[in-house]
């Protein structure tokens, strides 16, 4: 279990530093999926290695947010 947590932390660190594509290419598998609930602008199932980027672009096109340094743990 701790190996999975370390992988997640490594992905989020890389992603938050702005190297989105590298993070996705390194840590996401081709069958990666993000499930977003109905009724949200980003609703649906987003598939593939670049799914996190797709969802992030939708968020950023709607809300004025920056992906940056955050305390996650």
N, C-alpha and C positions, 0 to 999 in steps of 0.2 A: 504493500500500500504506500509506503513512503517513497518508493521509486516513482509512482504515478504523481504524487504531490510534487516531487522535485522536478519532474518533466513539466508539469503545469506551471510551476514557478518560473522555470527557465523560459517557457513559451511566453508568458505574460511579461517578463522582464524584457525580452527581445522585442515583443510587439509594442510595448509602451515606450521603448526607446526610439520608435519610429521605423524600425526595420521590419515592416509588416510582411512583405513578401518573403523575406528570408525566414522569418519566424514560422510562417505558414508552410513553406516548403520543407523546413526541417522537422517540424513537430506535428504536422497534420498528415493523415493518410488520405489516399484518394477517395475512400468511402466515408470521410468525415462528414458529419451532419450537424447543423444547428437547427433546432425546432423552436420557432417563435410563435406565440399564441395568436389566435385569430383576433382581429380588431386592432392590431397594432400596425403601424406603417410598414414594419419589416416582417409582418406575419408570413408564415409559411415555412417550408423546409428549404434550407440553403445547403447545398451539397458541394463537396469537393475541397481540394486543398486550399483554395482561396476564399472559402465561405466566410471566415472571420472578417476578411477585408470587405467583402460584399455587404455584410451586416453593418460594419463600422461606417461604411460610406453612406448607407441609408440613415443611420443615426445622425451623422454629421451634416447631412443635407437638410435635416429637419431642425435639429437643435444646435445651438452654438456651444459645442463642447470640444475640448482638446483631450487627446489621449496623451497623458504624461505621467509623471511620477506620482504614484499613489501608494498608500500603505494598504497592502492586501492581507497581511498575515499578522 
